[in-house]
Each structure stands twice: as C-alpha cells, then as structure tokens.
Amino acid sequence: GGALVISAEPVGNVALLRLDRAAKKNALTPAMLRDLLGSIDRANSARAIVLAGAGDVFCAGFDLTLCKDDPQV
C-alpha cells in the first residue's frame, strides 16, 4: 500500500486530526490506528479534538483486505 497518513493541525485550542487515505475511503489499518492514538496523545493541550476524513467519505471502517490472508479471521 501507499503511505499511511493521519494529519494533525492545531486550530486554536482544537486539534484537527484527518484520516488521509481517500483512495481507500479512509479505511483504517493497524498502523493508522497506532498513528491516530499517538496523534491524540500529542494533542494533550487541546480542549477538543475533531476527527475528519479526506475526500467524500469520513471512514469506511477497518480495511478488511488486510485480513484476507490471516487464517485466524
């Protein structure tokens, strides 16, 4: 896959976190979840966090194509 991106932008007292994987409808991967949790931890001085998605879709959920070869699923 391509780059996994969670962009973080402070807007006053608000941390704007954006899922930026529009080609996959911002479907989450384990690496994106780790990055998202890290971004939330780093936004500790924010009074609010806004989570948004790039493109036309907020988030399609978890990227299930990553599970297709996992025998435990």
N, C-alpha and C positions, 0 to 999 in steps of 0.2 A: 504494500500500500504506500500511499504518499505520506507526507508529513502529518503528524497528529498535532492539532493546534487548539489550544484554549487561549484566547487573547484576554488580557486583563487591562482595563483602562480606568484610572480613578477619575471620577466626575464629582468634584466637591467631596462630600462625605460618603459618596456612593461608590462602590466598586462594581463596574460593569464587566461581567465575565461573558465571553461569547464563544460558543461552540463554533468552530470554523472548519467544517468538513461538509460543505454544502453539496458536493457531488454525491455523497452517501447519505444525504438528508440528515446530516449531523449525528448519525448513528454512533453510539459510544463504543469505545474499545477499552480494554483494561488499562492501557497506557493513558488514554484520555481521562478516565476516572481518577487515576493517580494524579495527573496534572491538575484536574479540577479541584481535588481535595487540597493539593498544595497551594493552588491559587486562592482558595478560601482561607487557608491558614495564613497566607501572606497578607490578606485583606483585613487583618485583625483591627486596624484603626478605623475601618469603615463603619458607618452607622447602619448601612443597608447594603445588600448585595443583590444585583439584578442579573439574572441568568438569561441570556438570549441565544438565539441561533442565527447563523449566517444563512442567507438565501431565503427561500419561501417557506421553509419548514423549521420549527423550533428544534425538534429532536425525534427521530424515528425509534428511539429506544436503544437497546443493545444491538450491536452488529452481529447477528446470528450466523453470518457466513464464516465467522471465526470459529464456530463450534462444529462445523460440518465434518471435520476430521478428528474430533475428540470422541473417543469411544465411551467416555463417561457421561455423555449427554443423552 
